[in-house]
Amino acid sequence: MNKKLIISTLLIIILSLGVKNVYAAETLDVPQNTSVKEISDNDTNKENKEDLTDQKDKNESVASKDSENKELAKEEDKENQGKTKKFFSKAQKGDKKQEPVQEGPTTEVLVDSDTIEYFPERHEFEAVGNAKVTFPSENSVLLADKIIFNHDTNYVKGYGNVVLIKDGQKINGEYIQVDLNENNALMTNPVLNHMAIKIKAKQGIVYDAQTEALEGNVTFNDKVAYKFTSRPVFGFDKPMMDEVIPKDFYFKEKYDNKWRLKAKTIIIDSYKDRDIATLKNADLYIKDTKIGSSGKMKLYTDKEQQYIETNMLEMGSLRNIGAFVSPGYVFQTPNASTLKLGPALTYDHEIGVGAIGRFLTDKNRTAFGWGSSKSKFVVRGEQEITDNLTLQYGLNSYMNNFFLGSRMPKYGFQFIHHKDYDIEDLGVKFSNRFVGGFYRDWGDSNFSTTKFAWQTSTGKSLFQYKNLDSKFAMDFGLNLQTHAALYGNGDTMGLLRAGPYLKTQYKSWQQYIAYYQGGQAGDSPFYFDKNFYGKSNVVIGESLRICKYLTLMYTATIVVSNDTPDDRMLQENRFYFVIGPDDIKFMIGYDAYRQNASMGISMNVGAENSEVEFKRLILNDPEAIGQKKKSDKERMAAQKKKAEEEKKRKMADPMNRSVKDYDDYNPSFNMMPGGTMLTPSLIRPPGM
C-alpha cells in the first residue's frame, strides 16, 4: 500500500485543523462613496457640531465668495442643529461644480465610542474609549481603544487592544490601518485563535483578494493529541493497561519529543473546487534533530478536505508489481479530483521498471500500476457510496472478504454494506455485512459469475481481570462467525464457526489467541473464494515492546483440521517491526503468505508544545478557502434572496421611510456645502 512521507502527514493535520481560517486580517471592501455615521450622546454632539460649523464657515469663506452657496451652507447648518454628525470619505467631497452623486449601492460605516472629536486642521475624526467601527455590508466590526478616521486620506486607524471581527471570527492585534481607497489593511502582531490552533505573526497585510502573514508560527491551544495509526494489529494499539504501556500503545499522553515544522514559505491557493497548499523549503524537527525535509511540496485537497494528495516521492509494495519507488506528478482533474502518475523502479526477484498511478476524490481511491518484473497490470479501488455502502473493484489485486481473509480474483467488483453494532446492555459487539458482486477466477477455465453473501461476526467478553501490582491483565470471551453465499451458477456455501478467545497483557507483552471450530456445507465454484482456514483453526497474535524505540509483532492462522484447498497448515504469516519514539512510529511489515511488503507511519500530532513556524504565509482569496463556489444558478438565487430580505428590512424600518418622505418634499436637505449630495439612506432628518 502506498504511504506518504512523514512531513506530508503533518501538513495534512495542519490543513485539516483549519488552515482555511488562518489569516491576519480580513479585507474591508468599502466603496469610495462611503459615509460614516456617528452614534454619541447629545452633549458631545452639540459640542462637536459647533467646532465643525466654525471650520466649515472658515473654509467656505476662503474657497468661494459665492453668496448663494454661503446661504445654502448657513441654511443647512441651521437645519442640522440637533442632528447627529456624519463622517464622509474623500470620494464624497467635491467642488462647487460637481454634479450630485447618484444613489447607488453604498456601504455604511458606523462609528460608536464614549467620545468623538473632530480635528479640522488634520481633517480627522477621533473616537476614544470603547471605540467601534461597523461595516454592515462586510459583516465586519473593528474595536480598539482609539480609532481615527481621516476623510482626506480615507484611512481608518485603530490603536491599542485592536480586535477585528469578521463573520464571528476574531483577530487580535496592537495596531491596524485600513485603506478604504485600495481596500486593504495592515495589522501588527496579529493573533488568531481558531478551534485548537493559534496563529501568531509579527505583521499581517490584507489586500483585496490576498492575506499575507510574516514571521509567525502555529501552535495548539489544547492538550488534545491527534493520533494517526496505520495497520493496527489485534487492537494492540489500545492495551488493557495504559499504566504499563503508554496510552494507546504507540504514544504517550504527554511527551518531551517536541516536533517542529519550519517552512520558509507557505502559500494557500483557492480554486473553484479545490485548495492547494505549497510549501517551500520545509524541514521537520524532533527537538533539535532534523528528520526530514522537502524542497517544494504541494498538497491538493477538495473544499471539504476529505482527501489529500501530494507531489511527494512514492514508496511501497504491490503484489504482482513488487516493491517500487516512483517520483509522481499530480494532475488536477475535473470535480475536485486528482490524478498522480509517475515512472517507477520496481523489484520482485529482479529489478524492473514500470509506472504507478493513483486517482483520488473525496469518495474514491484507485491505485494502479504496471511493472516489468511481473508484466501484469494491477488495479485496486474503492468508491464510497454511503457511510455503510462501498464499491470495491480490482484487477490482479486482493479484495476484502471479511473474516475469510483478503482474496485475489483475476478481476472483479463487489458492493459491500457493512455496519457495526455495540449492544451495551448485553456486552455484545456485532458486525453485519452484505456482499454482491461479479468475479472472474484464475485457471484455464476463466470461470466467471456473480456472488451474493451474508456475513456476521459476534464477540462477547465473559471475564476480565486486571492486577496493576503484578502488571497483568486478561480478557476471556467467545466469538461467533457465519457466512452464507449464493453464486450465479446455482452453487451455495454455508459456514458456521465459533470458539473462545483469550487476550492477555503482562507488562509490555500483549498476546491474542483464538480457536475456531465449525462446519461447512457446500463450496464455492471459485478457487480464490474457497475456505482456506478449514473447519478448525487457531489464530494467534503477539506484540512485544522491547524498548521505547522498538516493538515486534507477529500474526498467524494455523489450520488444525488439515482440509484446506492448498494443503497448507500455515495460512497467515505476517511480521511487523515498529520503530521510533513514542510520538512517531514507522511500521514495516511483510506478509509471507501473499509475498507482499507494507509500510506505514503512526504519529501523534497536535499535542502541546508542538508548532509550525513560517517566514511567510500567503492566503490567496482567503474567503474562498474551504468554501465551495456556487453555480451561477445557485449564486443568482442567493443574490435574489438577499435582495428580497434587504427590501423587507428597509420597508420595516420607519427611520428609512422617514428619510425618503422628507427627501421628497425637501430635495436640498441632503446637499452639503459645495454641492455634494449625501446618499439619503445614510442620513436622518432633523429631530429623528
C-alpha positions in Angstrom: 0.0 0.0 0.0 1.3 3.4 -0.9 2.3 5.6 2.0 3.3 9.3 2.1 6.4 10.6 3.9 6.1 11.9 7.4 6.2 15.5 6.5 3.2 15.1 4.2 1.2 13.7 7.1 2.0 16.5 9.4 0.8 19.1 6.9 -2.4 17.2 6.4 -3.2 17.8 10.0 -2.3 21.5 9.8 -4.6 21.9 6.8 -7.5 19.8 8.4 -7.3 21.8 11.7 -8.3 24.9 9.9 -5.7 26.4 7.6 -8.6 27.7 5.6 -9.3 30.1 8.6 -5.7 31.2 9.1 -5.4 34.8 8.2 -4.1 38.0 9.8 -7.0 40.2 9.0 -9.9 40.5 6.6 -10.2 42.8 3.6 -12.6 45.7 4.4 -14.2 46.1 1.0 -15.6 49.6 1.3 -16.5 51.6 -1.9 -15.2 55.0 -2.2 -18.6 56.6 -1.9 -18.6 55.7 1.8 -20.3 57.5 4.6 -19.6 57.0 8.3 -22.3 57.7 10.9 -21.5 58.7 14.5 -23.6 57.5 17.4 -22.9 59.5 20.5 -24.7 61.4 23.4 -26.4 64.7 22.8 -23.9 66.8 24.8 -21.0 65.5 22.8 -22.9 66.0 19.5 -23.7 69.6 20.4 -20.0 70.5 21.3 -18.6 68.8 18.2 -21.2 70.4 16.0 -20.1 73.9 17.0 -16.5 73.1 16.1 -17.5 71.6 12.8 -19.7 74.6 11.9 -17.0 77.1 12.6 -14.5 75.2 10.5 -16.9 74.9 7.6 -17.6 78.7 7.6 -13.8 79.5 7.5 -13.2 77.0 4.7 -16.1 78.3 2.6 -15.0 82.0 3.0 -11.6 81.2 1.6 -12.6 78.7 -1.0 -15.5 80.7 -2.6 -17.2 84.1 -2.3 -20.4 82.8 -3.9 -23.1 84.2 -1.6 -25.7 81.7 -2.8 -23.5 78.8 -1.6 -22.9 80.6 1.7 -26.7 80.9 2.2 -27.1 77.3 1.4 -24.4 76.3 3.9 -25.9 78.5 6.6 -29.4 77.2 5.9 -28.1 73.6 6.2 -26.2 74.3 9.3 -29.3 75.7 10.8 -31.3 72.6 9.8 -28.7 70.3 11.1 -29.0 71.6 14.7 -29.8 68.7 16.9 -29.0 66.1 14.2 -26.1 63.7 14.5 -22.9 64.4 12.6 -21.5 62.3 9.8 -18.1 61.3 8.7 -17.6 61.2 5.0 -14.8 59.9 2.8 -12.7 61.9 0.4 -14.5 60.5 -2.6 -17.7 62.2 -1.3 -16.1 65.6 -1.2 -16.3 67.8 -4.3 -16.0 71.3 -5.7 -19.0 73.6 -6.3 -19.4 72.4 -9.9 -19.5 68.7 -9.1 -22.7 67.0 -10.2 -24.7 65.4 -7.4 -23.8 61.8 -6.8 -26.5 59.4 -7.9 -27.9 57.0 -5.4 -26.4 53.5 -5.7 -25.0 50.7 -3.6 -23.2 52.2 -0.7 -21.5 50.6 2.3 -22.4 52.1 5.6 -19.5 52.7 8.1 -20.9 53.2 11.6 -18.8 54.7 14.4 -19.6 54.5 18.1 -17.5 55.4 21.2 -17.5 57.2 24.5 -16.3 60.4 22.9 -15.8 61.6 19.3 -13.8 64.7 18.5 -13.2 66.4 15.1 -9.8 68.0 14.4 -10.2 70.4 11.4 -6.5 71.0 10.9 -6.0 67.3 10.3 -9.4 66.6 8.7 -9.7 63.7 11.2 -12.4 62.4 13.5 -11.0 60.7 16.6 -13.1 58.2 18.6 -11.7 57.4 22.0 -13.0 54.9 24.7 -14.7 51.7 23.6 -14.3 52.8 20.0 -16.2 50.7 17.5 -16.4 50.8 13.7 -19.0 48.7 12.0 -19.1 47.8 8.3 -22.6 46.2 7.9 -22.3 45.0 4.3 -19.0 43.3 5.1 -20.3 41.8 8.3 -17.2 43.2 10.0 -16.6 45.1 13.2 -13.4 46.9 14.3 -12.8 47.5 18.0 -9.9 49.4 19.6 -9.0 51.8 22.4 -8.8 54.6 19.9 -9.9 54.8 16.2 -9.0 57.7 13.9 -10.7 58.3 10.5 -9.1 60.8 8.0 -11.6 61.8 5.3 -8.8 63.2 3.1 -6.7 60.1 3.0 -9.6 57.7 3.5 -7.7 55.8 6.2 -9.1 54.2 9.3 -6.6 53.5 12.0 -7.0 51.6 15.3 -4.7 51.8 18.3 -4.5 49.5 21.4 -6.4 46.3 22.0 -7.4 46.0 18.4 -10.0 43.4 17.6 -11.2 42.7 14.0 -14.4 40.6 13.9 -15.3 39.1 10.5 -18.2 36.6 10.3 -17.8 35.8 14.0 -14.0 35.1 13.7 -11.8 37.3 15.9 -8.3 38.5 15.2 -6.4 40.5 17.9 -3.6 42.9 17.3 -1.8 46.0 18.6 -2.4 48.3 15.6 -4.4 48.3 12.4 -4.6 50.6 9.3 -7.5 50.2 6.9 -7.1 51.8 3.5 -10.6 52.4 2.0 -9.1 53.6 -1.3 -7.2 50.4 -2.0 -9.4 48.1 0.0 -6.5 46.7 2.1 -5.4 46.6 5.7 -2.3 46.2 7.8 -2.2 44.8 11.3 0.8 44.4 13.6 1.3 41.4 15.8 -2.0 39.7 14.7 -3.2 36.7 16.8 -5.9 34.3 15.6 -7.4 31.7 17.8 -9.4 29.1 15.9 -10.6 25.8 17.5 -7.5 24.0 18.6 -4.9 26.3 17.0 -3.4 29.7 17.5 -1.7 31.7 14.7 0.7 34.5 15.7 2.7 36.7 13.3 4.8 39.9 13.5 2.8 41.5 10.7 -0.3 40.8 8.7 -1.1 42.5 5.4 -4.6 42.2 3.9 -5.2 43.0 0.2 -8.4 42.8 -1.8 -8.0 39.1 -2.5 -4.9 38.1 -0.6 -3.8 37.9 3.0 -0.1 37.7 4.0 1.4 37.0 7.4 5.1 37.5 8.1 7.4 35.7 10.6 4.9 33.7 12.7 4.0 30.3 14.0 1.1 28.0 14.5 0.7 26.4 18.0 -2.0 24.2 19.6 -4.3 25.7 22.3 -5.3 22.5 23.9 -3.6 19.3 25.0 -5.5 17.0 22.7 -3.3 14.6 20.8 -4.3 13.8 17.2 -3.3 10.2 16.7 -2.9 8.6 13.3 -2.3 4.9 13.3 -1.8 2.7 10.2 -2.5 -1.0 10.2 -3.3 -1.7 13.8 -3.0 -5.4 14.8 -5.5 -7.2 17.1 -6.1 -4.0 19.0 -2.6 -3.9 20.3 -2.6 -0.2 19.8 -5.0 0.0 22.7 -3.6 -2.1 25.6 -5.7 -3.2 28.5 -3.3 -1.5 31.0 -2.3 2.1 30.0 -0.4 2.3 33.2 2.1 -0.3 32.0 2.3 0.7 28.3 1.9 4.4 27.4 -1.7 5.2 26.5 -2.7 4.0 23.0 0.4 1.9 23.0 2.3 3.9 20.4 2.0 7.2 22.1 2.3 8.8 25.5 -0.3 11.3 26.5 2.5 13.8 27.3 6.0 13.5 25.9 9.2 15.5 25.6 9.8 15.0 21.9 8.5 18.3 20.7 8.2 18.3 16.9 8.5 21.5 14.8 7.8 22.1 11.2 9.7 25.0 9.7 8.8 26.3 6.3 10.2 29.3 4.6 7.1 30.0 2.6 3.5 28.6 2.8 1.1 29.5 0.0 -2.6 28.5 0.1 -4.4 28.9 -3.2 -8.2 28.6 -3.6 -9.8 27.4 -6.8 -13.3 26.6 -7.8 -13.4 23.1 -6.5 -10.2 22.6 -4.6 -7.5 24.2 -2.4 -3.7 23.8 -3.0 -1.0 24.3 -0.3 2.5 24.9 -1.5 5.4 24.6 0.9 8.9 25.8 0.1 12.0 24.7 2.0 10.1 22.8 4.7 12.0 20.9 7.4 10.7 18.6 10.2 12.5 18.6 13.6 12.1 16.4 16.7 13.6 18.6 19.4 16.7 19.9 17.6 17.2 16.9 15.3 16.2 17.3 11.7 14.5 14.1 10.5 13.1 15.2 7.1 12.9 18.0 4.6 11.5 18.9 1.2 12.4 21.5 -1.4 9.0 22.3 -2.8 5.9 20.3 -1.9 2.3 20.7 -2.9 -0.8 19.4 -1.2 -4.0 19.1 -3.1 -7.4 18.8 -1.3 -11.1 19.3 -2.0 -13.0 22.0 -0.3 -14.2 19.8 2.5 -10.7 18.4 2.9 -11.9 14.8 2.6 -8.7 13.7 0.9 -5.1 14.8 0.4 -2.7 14.3 -2.4 0.9 15.4 -2.7 3.7 15.5 -5.2 6.0 13.6 -2.8 8.1 10.6 -3.7 6.1 7.3 -3.6 7.5 4.2 -2.0 5.6 1.0 -1.3 4.8 -2.5 -2.5 2.0 -4.1 -4.5 1.5 -7.8 -5.2 2.2 -8.5 -8.9 4.3 -5.4 -9.2 6.7 -5.7 -6.2 8.5 -3.1 -4.2 8.6 0.3 -6.1 9.9 3.8 -5.9 8.2 6.5 -8.0 8.6 10.3 -8.1 5.0 11.0 -9.0 3.4 14.1 -10.7 0.0 15.4 -9.8 -2.6 16.5 -12.4 -5.8 18.4 -11.5 -8.7 16.5 -13.0 -12.4 17.6 -13.0 -14.8 17.7 -10.0 -12.1 18.3 -7.3 -10.2 15.1 -8.2 -6.5 14.5 -8.7 -4.5 12.0 -10.8 -1.0 11.2 -9.8 1.3 9.4 -12.3 5.0 8.6 -12.4 7.6 6.2 -13.6 8.7 3.6 -11.2 11.7 1.5 -10.4 10.5 -2.0 -9.3 11.9 -5.1 -7.7 10.4 -8.6 -7.4 13.3 -11.1 -7.5 14.7 -8.9 -10.2 15.0 -5.2 -10.9 12.5 -3.8 -13.4 10.8 -0.6 -14.5 7.1 0.4 -14.7 4.6 3.1 -13.8 2.5 3.8 -10.7 -0.7 5.9 -10.6 -3.4 7.0 -8.2 -6.8 8.6 -8.7 -8.4 10.4 -5.7 -11.6 12.2 -4.9 -13.4 12.7 -1.6 -15.2 9.4 -2.1 -12.9 7.4 -4.3 -9.4 6.0 -4.1 -8.0 4.0 -7.0 -4.4 2.8 -7.2 -3.0 1.2 -10.4 0.3 0.3 -11.9 2.5 -2.0 -14.1 5.9 -3.4 -13.6 8.2 -5.3 -15.9 9.2 -7.7 -13.1 5.8 -9.4 -13.3 4.4 -7.9 -16.6 1.0 -7.6 -15.0 -1.4 -4.6 -14.8 -2.8 -4.1 -11.3 -5.9 -2.1 -10.3 -7.3 -1.7 -6.8 -10.0 0.8 -5.9 -12.9 1.7 -3.6 -15.8 4.1 -4.1 -17.8 5.2 -1.0 -21.5 5.4 -1.8 -22.9 6.0 1.7 -21.5 5.7 5.2 -22.1 2.0 5.2 -22.1 1.1 1.5 -19.0 0.9 -0.7 -18.0 -0.4 -4.1 -14.7 -2.3 -4.3 -13.1 -3.4 -7.6 -9.7 -4.9 -8.6 -7.6 -6.5 -11.3 -4.8 -8.8 -10.2 -5.2 -7.5 -6.6 -6.6 -8.5 -3.3 -10.2 -7.8 -2.3 -11.7 -7.8 1.2 -13.6 -11.0 2.2 -14.1 -10.1 5.9 -13.1 -12.9 8.4 -12.2 -15.2 5.5 -9.2 -13.0 4.6 -8.2 -10.9 1.6 -8.6 -12.9 -1.6 -7.5 -12.2 -5.1 -9.7 -12.9 -8.2 -8.4 -12.3 -11.7 -10.7 -9.4 -11.8 -14.0 -8.4 -10.2 -16.1 -5.9 -8.3 -18.4 -6.1 -5.2 -20.8 -3.9 -3.4 -20.4 -4.1 0.4 -22.8 -2.9 3.1 -21.1 -3.2 6.4 -22.4 -1.9 9.8 -21.1 -2.5 13.3 -23.3 -2.6 16.4 -22.3 -2.2 20.1 -25.1 -3.7 22.2 -24.1 -2.3 25.6 -26.9 -4.0 27.6 -25.7 -7.4 26.5 -22.0 -6.5 26.3 -22.0 -7.8 22.7 -20.2 -6.4 19.6 -21.9 -7.4 16.4 -21.0 -6.8 12.8 -23.4 -7.3 9.9 -22.2 -7.5 6.2 -23.9 -8.0 2.9 -21.9 -8.5 -0.3 -23.0 -8.7 -4.0 -20.6 -8.8 -6.9 -19.1 -10.3 -10.1 -15.7 -12.1 -10.4 -13.5 -14.0 -12.8 -11.4 -16.8 -11.4 -7.9 -17.9 -12.2 -7.1 -21.1 -14.1 -7.6 -22.5 -17.6 -11.4 -22.2 -17.4 -11.5 -18.5 -16.7 -14.8 -19.1 -14.9 -16.8 -16.0 -14.0 -20.2 -15.5 -12.3 -22.0 -13.5 -9.6 -21.9 -13.9 -5.9 -24.2 -12.8 -3.1 -23.2 -13.3 0.5 -24.3 -12.5 4.1 -21.6 -12.5 6.8 -21.8 -11.8 10.5 -19.3 -11.6 13.4 -20.3 -11.5 17.1 -18.0 -11.1 20.1 -18.9 -11.4 23.8 -16.5 -10.8 26.8 -17.2 -13.3 29.6 -14.5 -12.5 32.1 -12.0 -9.6 32.6 -9.2 -9.3 35.2 -6.6 -6.7 35.9 -3.9 -6.5 38.6 -1.7 -3.5 38.4 0.7 -4.7 41.1 1.7 -7.7 39.1 1.2 -5.8 35.9 -1.1 -8.5 34.4 -4.5 -8.2 32.7 -6.7 -10.6 30.7 -9.9 -10.7 28.8 -11.7 -14.0 28.0 -14.7 -14.4 25.8 -16.4 -16.1 22.8 -16.5 -15.4 19.1 -19.2 -16.5 16.6 -18.9 -16.1 12.8 -21.3 -17.0 10.0 -21.1 -17.0 6.2 -23.8 -17.8 3.6 -23.2 -17.4 -0.1 -25.2 -17.9 -3.4 -23.4 -18.0 -6.7 -24.7 -17.3 -10.2 -24.3 -20.9 -11.4 -26.5 -22.1 -8.5 -23.8 -23.3 -6.1 -24.1 -22.3 -2.4 -21.7 -22.3 0.5 -22.5 -22.0 4.2 -20.1 -21.7 7.1 -20.6 -21.5 10.8 -17.7 -21.4 13.3 -17.3 -20.4 16.9 -14.8 -20.6 19.7 -13.2 -18.9 22.7 -10.6 -16.2 22.7 -8.1 -15.0 25.3 -6.3 -11.7 25.3 -3.6 -11.1 27.9 -1.1 -8.4 28.8 2.0 -8.9 31.0 4.0 -5.7 31.4 4.7 -4.7 27.8 4.0 -8.1 26.2 0.5 -8.5 24.7 -0.9 -11.7 23.3 -4.1 -12.8 21.5 -5.2 -16.3 20.8 -8.5 -17.7 19.5 -9.7 -21.1 18.5 -12.5 -21.7 15.9 -14.4 -25.0 15.4 -17.2 -25.1 12.8 -18.9 -26.8 10.0 -19.2 -26.1 6.2 -22.0 -27.0 3.8 -21.5 -26.7 0.0 -18.5 -25.0 -1.6 -17.5 -22.0 -3.7 -17.1 -22.6 -7.5 -14.2 -20.1 -7.4 -10.8 -21.3 -6.3 -9.8 -17.9 -4.8 -13.1 -17.8 -2.8 -12.9 -21.2 -1.1 -12.5 -21.5 2.7 -8.7 -21.6 3.2 -9.0 -21.6 7.0 -10.6 -25.0 7.2 -13.2 -26.2 9.7 -10.8 -25.9 12.7 -8.1 -23.3 13.1 -6.1 -21.3 15.6 -5.4 -17.5 15.3 -2.6 -16.0 17.2 -1.1 -12.5 17.6 1.9 -11.4 19.6 3.3 -7.9 20.4 6.4 -7.3 22.5 7.6 -3.8 23.3 11.3 -4.5 23.6 12.1 -0.8 24.4 10.8 2.6 23.8 12.1 2.6 20.2 11.3 -0.9 19.1 8.3 -3.2 19.1 8.0 -6.6 17.4 4.6 -8.0 16.3 3.6 -11.3 14.6 0.2 -12.8 13.5 -0.6 -16.2 12.1 -3.5 -18.5 11.3 -2.8 -22.2 11.8 -5.2 -24.8 10.3 -5.8 -27.7 12.6 -8.3 -29.7 10.5 -5.9 -30.2 7.5 -8.7 -29.6 5.0 -7.6 -26.6 3.0 -7.6 -26.4 -0.8 -3.9 -25.9 -1.0 -3.0 -28.4 1.8 -1.1 -25.7 3.7 -1.3 -25.6 7.5 0.1 -22.0 7.9 -2.4 -19.7 6.1 -1.5 -16.3 7.5 2.1 -15.4 8.4 2.9 -11.8 9.0 5.8 -9.9 10.7 5.9 -6.3 11.8 8.6 -4.1 13.1 7.6 -0.8 14.8 10.5 1.6 15.1 10.7 5.1 16.6 10.0 7.2 19.7 6.6 7.3 21.4 5.2 10.2 19.3 6.1 8.8 15.9 6.4 5.3 14.8 7.4 3.7 11.5 5.9 0.3 10.8 7.5 -2.1 8.4 5.7 -5.4 7.7 5.9 -8.5 5.4 3.0 -10.9 4.5 4.8 -14.2 3.8 1.6 -15.8 2.6 0.9 -13.1 0.0 4.5 -12.2 -0.5 3.7 -8.5 0.0 5.6 -5.9 2.0 3.9 -3.0 3.7 5.0 0.3 5.3 3.1 2.7 7.5 3.5 5.7 9.8 1.8 6.2 13.2 2.0 9.7 14.6 0.9 11.9 17.5 0.4 15.5 16.3 -1.4 18.4 17.7 -0.2 17.9 21.3 1.0 20.8 23.4 4.4 22.3 22.7 4.4 21.4 19.0 4.4 24.2 16.4 4.7 25.1 12.8 7.0 28.1 12.0 6.9 30.1 8.8 8.7 33.1 7.4 5.9 33.9 5.1 2.3 32.7 4.9 0.2 33.8 1.9 -3.6 33.1 1.5 -4.9 33.9 -1.9 -8.6 34.6 -1.9 -8.8 33.7 1.8 -12.6 33.9 2.0 -12.9 31.2 -0.7 -10.5 28.7 1.0 -12.5 25.7 2.1 -15.7 27.3 0.6 -17.1 25.6 -2.5 -18.1 28.1 -5.2 -21.7 28.0 -6.1 -23.0 27.6 -9.6 -24.5 30.6 -11.5 -28.0 29.4 -10.7 -27.2 29.0 -7.0 -25.5 32.3 -6.9 -28.3 34.2 -8.6 -30.9 32.5 -6.3 -28.8 33.6 -3.2 -28.5 37.1 -4.5 -32.2 37.3 -5.2 -33.0 36.0 -1.7 -30.6 38.5 -0.2 -32.1 41.4 -2.1 -35.6 40.4 -1.0 -34.5 40.2 2.6 -32.9 43.7 2.3 -36.1 45.1 0.8 -38.2 43.7 3.6 -35.7 45.1 6.2 -35.9 48.6 4.6 -39.7 48.6 4.4 -39.9 47.6 8.0 -37.6 50.4 9.1 -39.6 53.5 9.9 -36.5 55.6 10.0 -35.7 54.7 6.4 -39.2 55.6 5.3 -38.9 58.9 7.1 -35.8 59.8 5.2 -37.5 59.0 1.8 -40.6 61.0 2.8 -38.5 64.0 3.8 -36.4 63.9 0.8 -39.5 64.0 -1.5 -40.5 67.5 -0.4 -37.1 68.9 0.5 -34.6 68.0 -2.2 -31.9 70.3 -0.9 -31.9 68.6 2.5 -29.1 66.2 1.7 -26.9 68.8 0.0 -23.6 69.6 1.7 -21.8 72.9 1.1 -20.1 72.8 -2.2 -22.9 70.8 -3.9 -22.0 67.3 -2.8 -25.0 65.1 -2.2 -25.1 62.5 0.5 -26.9 59.3 -0.1 -30.4 59.6 1.5 -30.3 56.1 3.0 -27.4 57.1 5.2 -28.8 60.2 6.9 -31.7 61.1 9.1 -33.9 64.2 9.1 -33.7 66.7 12.0 -35.3 65.6 15.2 -35.3 61.9 14.3 
